[in-house]
C-alpha cells in the first residue's frame, strides 16, 4: 500500500506540474489541447457511445476539448490523482469526475474503450502504471499517450536555467525508444511512437499559425523530428481486430437517399467487401447508390463486386476495359452517378468512414463541395511519405499564388459534391492528377468549397512503399495548373476543352 501511495504521488506531481506549465507558460495551450483532442479522435476513429477515460485530468483543461471534439456523444471519465481537488468549473455534467488515491481503487472492475494520458509516464512508475492501464482497457481497446520529448533542445535549455535558479524539473522523462519498449513489454500491440508538435514556447501567439503549418512538414522530416516538443504513442490491447459498433451516423434528413458513392478499385479484393459493408452500416440512410469502378484489376476484385451487386440492388458496378487509370475510373463513375450528391473515395479509406460524417455535416450546411483535407490545422498526418508532403505543399503554394485563393489541400480523392458541380467538370487527366482537377475546377467556377480535417496515419515509418512517384505523376499536376491558369488569366471557358482532351 505504501508503494502504491508513492507511485500515485508521483502521478499527482506530474499532473500538477503539467497543468501549471500550460496555464503559466504556454500561451496557446487551449489550441494545443484542441489539436491533441482532434488527434485522439482521428487516430482511434471515435464513434458515439464509446467510453473514454482520461487519467490525470487535473483541472479539466484537456477534458473540455475532448468533450468538444466528441460532440458530447461519448461517456468521459476524468480521473485526477489529487483526491481533494474540486470538480473543474463549467465542466459538463456528462463528465464523471473521480479523485483517486490508489489504482485501480474506485476504478476496480471497470473497463473502457479508450484511455488517454497526458505527460504522466515516469521512469519511477511507468511499468506499474502501464499494467493498470492495460487492465482498464476492454479487449481491443486503445490508449494514446502524449509525453514530453526529453531530447528537445529547448526543454534541455529550460531545465538548465531552472537549475541555475535552484529549481528542478520533478519529472524523469522517458525517450521514445524506452517508451516503445516498455509499452510493448506490458503486452500492448500495434504500438507506434512518433515525434509530434513543433509549436511550443517561447513562440508567441502571433507566430503560432505559421509554425503550425510548418509543423506538419517537420513532423514528417527525417532528422528534424527530435526537435519535437512531444512524443505521441499509440497502443492497443489484444486482440488486434476489435469489433466495431454497428450504428447509423446519419442525422441530416436533407441527405437521405441523396448520395451516390463512386469508388475506384484496382486490386482491392481484400478491401472492397468490408469497405462497402461498413459504408452501408454507417451511412445507409444517405446512400442513393454505390458505384464501385473496377479498373482492370488482376485479382478477384471484379468477382467480389459482382457478388455484392447480386445481393444488393444499390450496388451498381462498372467494369472498365483498358487502358486503366484512376482518373478514367473516377470519370466513368461520375458519368453514371444520379444522386443529388456524389461522394468519391478510395477503397483504402475504410478507416476514415467515421470521419466522413464531417463532410456530410458541411454539405447539410449548404456547401457545394466538401473536401477531406490532410493538411488542415486540425488534420492528423503521421509518418506521411516525406516526398509526398513536399510535393503537396509545393503544388498548393503555387496554386494559391497563381489563382490568388486560399486553400490547404484540394487534391485528395475524398470529396463530396453536388451533382450539378460534377456535371460541369471537364476532366482530362487519366491518372492521379485528376484529383487536382476535381479540387480546383469547382473553386475557380465559383462554387462554395469547404475543407474538413481528416487523418492519414502510417503505423510505422517504414510500413509499406508508396506507389506515388513524383517523376511519373508530376507532369500531370503541372499540366492541370498551367491549363487552369490559362483559362483563368485569359477568361476562356472550361467548356472550351476539345473532345479529344476530355475524359468526362
MARDRENMI-313245 format. One record per residue (C-alpha): residue number from 0; residue in three letters; x, y, z. Coordinates in steps of 0.1 Angstrom, whole numbers, plus 5000, padded with zeros to 4 digits. Example, Ala and Ser with C-alpha at 12.3 -4.5 7.8 and 13.67 -1.06 7.14 Angstrom:
BEGIN
 pos code    X    Y    Z
   0  ALA 5123 4955 5078
   1  SER 5137 4989 5071
This chain:
BEGIN
 pos code    X    Y    Z
   0  UNK 5000 5000 5000
   1  UNK 5028 5024 5008
   2  UNK 5045 5017 4975
   3  UNK 5012 5023 4957
   4  UNK 5008 5056 4975
   5  UNK 5043 5067 4964
   6  UNK 5036 5059 4928
   7  UNK 5002 5077 4930
   8  UNK 5021 5107 4945
   9  UNK 5044 5107 4915
  10  UNK 5014 5108 4892
  11  UNK 4999 5137 4912
  12  UNK 5032 5157 4910
  13  UNK 5034 5152 4872
  14  UNK 4997 5161 4868
  15  UNK 5001 5193 4888
  16  UNK 5034 5203 4871
  17  UNK 5019 5199 4836
  18  UNK 4988 5220 4844
  19  UNK 5008 5248 4859
  20  UNK 5030 5248 4828
  21  UNK 5001 5250 4805
  22  UNK 4984 5278 4824
  23  UNK 5015 5299 4832
  24  UNK 5039 5293 4803
  25  UNK 5020 5281 4773
  26  UNK 5003 5310 4755
  27  UNK 4984 5287 4731
  28  UNK 4976 5258 4754
  29  UNK 4939 5258 4745
  30  UNK 4947 5255 4708
  31  UNK 4973 5228 4716
  32  UNK 4949 5207 4736
  33  UNK 4923 5211 4709
  34  UNK 4948 5198 4683
  35  UNK 4955 5168 4706
  36  UNK 4919 5161 4712
  37  UNK 4913 5161 4674
  38  UNK 4944 5138 4670
  39  UNK 4929 5114 4695
  40  UNK 4895 5114 4677
  41  UNK 4912 5108 4643
  42  UNK 4936 5081 4655
  43  UNK 4910 5059 4672
  44  UNK 4883 5069 4647
  45  UNK 4859 5076 4675
  46  UNK 4823 5065 4673
  47  UNK 4793 5076 4695
  48  UNK 4788 5059 4729
  49  UNK 4824 5045 4731
  50  UNK 4838 5051 4766
  51  UNK 4868 5073 4773
  52  UNK 4889 5076 4805
  53  UNK 4913 5105 4809
  54  UNK 4940 5097 4835
  55  UNK 4955 5127 4852
  56  UNK 4927 5151 4841
  57  UNK 4938 5178 4866
  58  UNK 4918 5209 4862
  59  UNK 4899 5196 4832
  60  UNK 4919 5217 4806
  61  UNK 4921 5188 4781
  62  UNK 4888 5173 4792
  63  UNK 4869 5204 4779
  64  UNK 4885 5200 4744
  65  UNK 4878 5162 4744
  66  UNK 4842 5169 4752
  67  UNK 4841 5194 4723
  68  UNK 4855 5171 4696
  69  UNK 4835 5141 4707
  70  UNK 4803 5161 4701
  71  UNK 4793 5152 4737
  72  UNK 4783 5118 4724
  73  UNK 4808 5097 4745
  74  UNK 4808 5090 4782
  75  UNK 4840 5105 4796
  76  UNK 4856 5097 4830
  77  UNK 4881 5123 4841
  78  UNK 4904 5110 4868
  79  UNK 4927 5132 4889
  80  UNK 4954 5119 4913
  81  UNK 4946 5147 4938
  82  UNK 4916 5132 4957
  83  UNK 4906 5165 4972
  84  UNK 4906 5186 4940
  85  UNK 4873 5203 4933
  86  UNK 4853 5195 4902
  87  UNK 4865 5218 4874
  88  UNK 4842 5248 4868
  89  UNK 4819 5248 4838
  90  UNK 4826 5211 4831
  91  UNK 4796 5194 4816
  92  UNK 4776 5171 4838
  93  UNK 4782 5144 4812
  94  UNK 4817 5140 4825
  95  UNK 4822 5118 4855
  96  UNK 4850 5132 4877
  97  UNK 4869 5110 4901
  98  UNK 4897 5118 4925
  99  UNK 4916 5087 4935
 100  UNK 4945 5079 4959
 101  UNK 4951 5043 4946
 102  UNK 4950 5023 4914
 103  UNK 4927 5007 4905
 104  UNK 4909 5020 4936
 105  UNK 4874 5032 4926
 106  UNK 4881 5020 4891
 107  UNK 4883 4984 4901
 108  UNK 4865 4961 4877
 109  UNK 4857 4989 4852
 110  UNK 4869 4989 4816
 111  UNK 4869 5015 4788
 112  UNK 4872 5016 4751
 113  UNK 4899 5042 4752
 114  UNK 4924 5056 4777
 115  UNK 4942 5089 4771
 116  UNK 4972 5101 4792
 117  UNK 4990 5134 4791
 118  UNK 5026 5137 4803
 119  UNK 5025 5112 4832
 120  UNK 5048 5083 4823
 121  UNK 5078 5085 4845
 122  UNK 5109 5063 4850
 123  UNK 5097 5057 4886
 124  UNK 5062 5044 4879
 125  UNK 5059 5035 4842
 126  UNK 5058 4997 4844
 127  UNK 5033 4997 4873
 128  UNK 5012 5024 4856
 129  UNK 5011 5006 4822
 130  UNK 4999 4974 4839
 131  UNK 4970 4993 4854
 132  UNK 4962 5010 4821
 133  UNK 4962 4976 4804
 134  UNK 4936 4963 4829
 135  UNK 4914 4994 4824
 136  UNK 4910 4987 4787
 137  UNK 4884 4965 4771
 138  UNK 4898 4938 4748
 139  UNK 4908 4956 4716
 140  UNK 4908 4989 4734
 141  UNK 4933 5016 4726
 142  UNK 4955 5040 4746
 143  UNK 4970 5073 4735
 144  UNK 4999 5090 4753
 145  UNK 5014 5124 4749
 146  UNK 5048 5127 4766
 147  UNK 5074 5154 4767
 148  UNK 5104 5147 4745
 149  UNK 5135 5146 4767
 150  UNK 5157 5152 4737
 151  UNK 5142 5185 4728
 152  UNK 5168 5213 4728
 153  UNK 5145 5239 4742
 154  UNK 5134 5217 4771
 155  UNK 5170 5209 4780
 156  UNK 5179 5246 4780
 157  UNK 5149 5254 4802
 158  UNK 5159 5226 4826
 159  UNK 5194 5240 4828
 160  UNK 5181 5276 4835
 161  UNK 5159 5262 4863
 162  UNK 5188 5245 4879
 163  UNK 5208 5278 4879
 164  UNK 5180 5293 4899
 165  UNK 5178 5264 4924
 166  UNK 5147 5248 4908
 167  UNK 5144 5214 4894
 168  UNK 5121 5197 4869
 169  UNK 5105 5170 4890
 170  UNK 5099 5147 4860
 171  UNK 5121 5117 4850
 172  UNK 5112 5116 4813
 173  UNK 5115 5086 4790
 174  UNK 5129 5086 4755
 175  UNK 5109 5074 4725
 176  UNK 5128 5040 4723
 177  UNK 5123 5035 4760
 178  UNK 5086 5043 4758
 179  UNK 5081 5019 4729
 180  UNK 5099 4991 4747
 181  UNK 5081 4995 4780
 182  UNK 5047 4996 4763
 183  UNK 5054 4966 4742
 184  UNK 5066 4946 4772
 185  UNK 5034 4955 4790
 186  UNK 5015 4933 4764
 187  UNK 5002 4960 4741
 188  UNK 5002 4955 4703
 189  UNK 5001 4979 4673
 190  UNK 5024 5002 4692
 191  UNK 5037 5032 4673
 192  UNK 5056 5062 4687
 193  UNK 5061 5093 4667
 194  UNK 5076 5128 4674
 195  UNK 5049 5154 4674
 196  UNK 5043 5191 4678
 197  UNK 5069 5217 4668
 198  UNK 5048 5246 4681
 199  UNK 5058 5254 4717
 200  UNK 5071 5282 4740
 201  UNK 5088 5306 4736
 202  UNK 5067 5311 4704
 203  UNK 5042 5340 4706
 204  UNK 5006 5336 4696
 205  UNK 5011 5357 4665
 206  UNK 5038 5333 4652
 207  UNK 5018 5301 4661
 208  UNK 4998 5297 4629
 209  UNK 5028 5299 4606
 210  UNK 5048 5274 4627
 211  UNK 5017 5252 4630
 212  UNK 5017 5249 4592
 213  UNK 5054 5243 4592
 214  UNK 5050 5217 4619
 215  UNK 5032 5193 4596
 216  UNK 5063 5193 4574
 217  UNK 5088 5189 4603
 218  UNK 5068 5160 4619
 219  UNK 5074 5140 4587
 220  UNK 5110 5152 4580
 221  UNK 5139 5128 4589
 222  UNK 5165 5141 4613
 223  UNK 5144 5171 4623
 224  UNK 5120 5150 4644
 225  UNK 5139 5151 4676
 226  UNK 5132 5189 4678
 227  UNK 5096 5180 4685
 228  UNK 5081 5191 4718
 229  UNK 5062 5159 4724
 230  UNK 5062 5122 4717
 231  UNK 5028 5107 4707
 232  UNK 5024 5069 4715
 233  UNK 4995 5047 4705
 234  UNK 4989 5012 4716
 235  UNK 4962 4986 4716
 236  UNK 4952 4958 4740
 237  UNK 4948 4925 4722
 238  UNK 4931 4912 4701
 239  UNK 4943 4931 4670
 240  UNK 4909 4930 4653
 241  UNK 4884 4947 4676
 242  UNK 4847 4946 4669
 243  UNK 4833 4980 4659
 244  UNK 4798 4990 4669
 245  UNK 4771 4988 4643
 246  UNK 4753 5021 4642
 247  UNK 4740 5048 4619
 248  UNK 4758 5081 4617
 249  UNK 4730 5097 4596
 250  UNK 4715 5127 4612
 251  UNK 4706 5150 4583
 252  UNK 4672 5144 4567
 253  UNK 4681 5166 4538
 254  UNK 4707 5140 4527
 255  UNK 4685 5109 4530
 256  UNK 4687 5088 4498
 257  UNK 4708 5116 4482
 258  UNK 4743 5103 4478
 259  UNK 4760 5084 4450
 260  UNK 4793 5069 4462
 261  UNK 4820 5064 4435
 262  UNK 4848 5040 4445
 263  UNK 4877 5034 4421
 264  UNK 4890 4999 4427
 265  UNK 4922 4984 4414
 266  UNK 4933 4951 4430
 267  UNK 4911 4956 4461
 268  UNK 4899 4920 4465
 269  UNK 4905 4921 4503
 270  UNK 4892 4956 4509
 271  UNK 4861 4962 4488
 272  UNK 4836 4940 4506
 273  UNK 4844 4952 4542
 274  UNK 4845 4987 4529
 275  UNK 4811 4986 4513
 276  UNK 4796 4968 4543
 277  UNK 4809 4994 4567
 278  UNK 4798 5022 4544
 279  UNK 4762 5008 4544
 280  UNK 4763 5003 4581
 281  UNK 4772 5039 4590
 282  UNK 4755 5058 4561
 283  UNK 4729 5035 4547
 284  UNK 4701 5062 4550
 285  UNK 4721 5086 4529
 286  UNK 4730 5063 4501
 287  UNK 4713 5065 4468
 288  UNK 4737 5041 4451
 289  UNK 4772 5027 4454
 290  UNK 4792 5027 4422
 291  UNK 4824 5005 4426
 292  UNK 4845 5010 4394
 293  UNK 4868 4980 4388
 294  UNK 4898 4994 4370
 295  UNK 4912 4964 4352
 296  UNK 4920 4945 4384
 297  UNK 4943 4915 4382
 298  UNK 4929 4898 4413
 299  UNK 4893 4887 4422
 300  UNK 4881 4923 4428
 301  UNK 4856 4921 4399
 302  UNK 4842 4887 4411
 303  UNK 4837 4901 4446
 304  UNK 4819 4932 4432
 305  UNK 4796 4911 4411
 306  UNK 4786 4890 4440
 307  UNK 4779 4921 4461
 308  UNK 4759 4937 4433
 309  UNK 4737 4905 4430
 310  UNK 4730 4907 4467
 311  UNK 4723 4945 4469
 312  UNK 4704 4965 4442
 313  UNK 4720 4997 4455
 314  UNK 4754 4985 4442
 315  UNK 4758 4994 4406
 316  UNK 4792 4984 4394
 317  UNK 4813 4995 4364
 318  UNK 4838 4971 4349
 319  UNK 4864 4990 4329
 320  UNK 4884 4978 4299
 321  UNK 4920 4990 4292
 322  UNK 4936 5015 4294
 323  UNK 4935 5017 4332
 324  UNK 4939 5049 4353
 325  UNK 4923 5062 4384
 326  UNK 4913 5094 4366
 327  UNK 4895 5074 4340
 328  UNK 4878 5053 4367
 329  UNK 4866 5084 4386
 330  UNK 4853 5100 4354
 331  UNK 4834 5068 4344
 332  UNK 4818 5067 4379
 333  UNK 4809 5104 4378
 334  UNK 4793 5100 4344
 335  UNK 4767 5075 4356
 336  UNK 4760 5089 4391
 337  UNK 4724 5100 4396
 338  UNK 4723 5111 4432
 339  UNK 4719 5147 4443
 340  UNK 4754 5145 4458
 341  UNK 4784 5124 4447
 342  UNK 4809 5112 4472
 343  UNK 4842 5099 4458
 344  UNK 4867 5079 4479
 345  UNK 4892 5052 4477
 346  UNK 4888 5016 4490
 347  UNK 4917 5020 4514
 348  UNK 4898 5049 4531
 349  UNK 4878 5023 4552
 350  UNK 4893 5035 4585
 351  UNK 4882 5071 4576
 352  UNK 4845 5062 4575
 353  UNK 4836 5077 4609
 354  UNK 4853 5110 4598
 355  UNK 4832 5113 4566
 356  UNK 4804 5124 4589
 357  UNK 4821 5158 4589
 358  UNK 4818 5160 4551
 359  UNK 4780 5153 4554
 360  UNK 4777 5180 4581
 361  UNK 4793 5206 4558
 362  UNK 4770 5195 4529
 363  UNK 4740 5199 4551
 364  UNK 4751 5234 4559
 365  UNK 4749 5242 4522
 366  UNK 4784 5239 4508
 367  UNK 4786 5228 4471
 368  UNK 4819 5209 4475
 369  UNK 4834 5194 4507
 370  UNK 4870 5181 4506
 371  UNK 4887 5158 4532
 372  UNK 4919 5178 4539
 373  UNK 4951 5161 4551
 374  UNK 4967 5194 4557
 375  UNK 4942 5215 4576
 376  UNK 4953 5228 4610
 377  UNK 4933 5201 4628
 378  UNK 4942 5172 4605
 379  UNK 4964 5143 4617
 380  UNK 4993 5134 4594
 381  UNK 5017 5109 4609
 382  UNK 5046 5092 4591
 383  UNK 5034 5105 4557
 384  UNK 5060 5099 4530
 385  UNK 5082 5130 4530
 386  UNK 5084 5134 4492
 387  UNK 5046 5135 4491
 388  UNK 5044 5162 4518
 389  UNK 5069 5183 4499
 390  UNK 5051 5177 4465
 391  UNK 5017 5185 4480
 392  UNK 5029 5217 4497
 393  UNK 5047 5230 4467
 394  UNK 5017 5223 4444
 395  UNK 4993 5241 4467
 396  UNK 5017 5270 4473
 397  UNK 5020 5275 4435
 398  UNK 4982 5271 4430
 399  UNK 4974 5297 4457
 400  UNK 4998 5322 4441
 401  UNK 4985 5315 4406
 402  UNK 4948 5317 4414
 403  UNK 4950 5341 4444
 404  UNK 4928 5319 4465
 405  UNK 4933 5305 4500
 406  UNK 4930 5267 4504
 407  UNK 4951 5240 4520
 408  UNK 4945 5206 4504
 409  UNK 4922 5201 4474
 410  UNK 4940 5171 4458
 411  UNK 4926 5143 4479
 412  UNK 4901 5119 4464
 413  UNK 4878 5123 4493
 414  UNK 4852 5147 4480
 415  UNK 4815 5153 4484
 416  UNK 4800 5174 4456
 417  UNK 4766 5184 4443
 418  UNK 4758 5166 4411
 419  UNK 4754 5199 4392
 420  UNK 4791 5206 4401
 421  UNK 4801 5171 4388
 422  UNK 4782 5178 4355
 423  UNK 4803 5209 4348
 424  UNK 4837 5193 4355
 425  UNK 4860 5190 4325
 426  UNK 4883 5161 4334
 427  UNK 4913 5155 4312
 428  UNK 4938 5136 4334
 429  UNK 4938 5098 4333
 430  UNK 4958 5093 4365
 431  UNK 4963 5108 4399
 432  UNK 4963 5144 4387
 433  UNK 4925 5142 4382
 434  UNK 4922 5149 4419
 435  UNK 4937 5184 4412
 436  UNK 4911 5190 4386
 437  UNK 4882 5179 4408
 438  UNK 4896 5201 4436
 439  UNK 4905 5233 4417
 440  UNK 4878 5235 4390
 441  UNK 4848 5239 4413
 442  UNK 4867 5266 4433
 443  UNK 4875 5285 4401
 444  UNK 4840 5282 4388
 445  UNK 4827 5300 4419
 446  UNK 4812 5271 4439
 447  UNK 4815 5272 4477
 448  UNK 4842 5248 4488
 449  UNK 4847 5236 4524
 450  UNK 4877 5217 4537
 451  UNK 4873 5194 4567
 452  UNK 4902 5177 4586
 453  UNK 4908 5140 4581
 454  UNK 4936 5117 4592
 455  UNK 4964 5099 4575
 456  UNK 4983 5076 4598
 457  UNK 5011 5052 4589
 458  UNK 5017 5030 4619
 459  UNK 5055 5028 4614
 460  UNK 5079 5050 4593
 461  UNK 5089 5020 4572
 462  UNK 5055 5005 4567
 463  UNK 5048 4999 4531
 464  UNK 5062 5016 4500
 465  UNK 5042 5044 4484
 466  UNK 5031 5040 4448
 467  UNK 5034 5077 4444
 468  UNK 5062 5086 4421
 469  UNK 5068 5123 4417
 470  UNK 5086 5120 4384
 471  UNK 5057 5099 4370
 472  UNK 5027 5120 4381
 473  UNK 5043 5154 4385
 474  UNK 5038 5162 4348
 475  UNK 5000 5157 4351
 476  UNK 4997 5181 4381
 477  UNK 5018 5207 4363
 478  UNK 4996 5204 4332
 479  UNK 4965 5209 4353
 480  UNK 4979 5241 4369
 481  UNK 4991 5256 4336
 482  UNK 4959 5249 4318
 483  UNK 4936 5262 4345
 484  UNK 4958 5293 4349
 485  UNK 4954 5300 4312
 486  UNK 4917 5296 4314
 487  UNK 4916 5319 4344
 488  UNK 4941 5345 4332
 489  UNK 4926 5349 4297
 490  UNK 4890 5344 4305
 491  UNK 4885 5313 4285
 492  UNK 4857 5288 4295
 493  UNK 4861 5254 4309
 494  UNK 4838 5243 4282
 495  UNK 4865 5251 4256
 496  UNK 4884 5219 4262
 497  UNK 4883 5198 4230
 498  UNK 4865 5165 4229
 499  UNK 4898 5147 4224
 500  UNK 4911 5162 4257
 501  UNK 4882 5153 4279
 502  UNK 4877 5120 4297
 503  UNK 4845 5132 4313
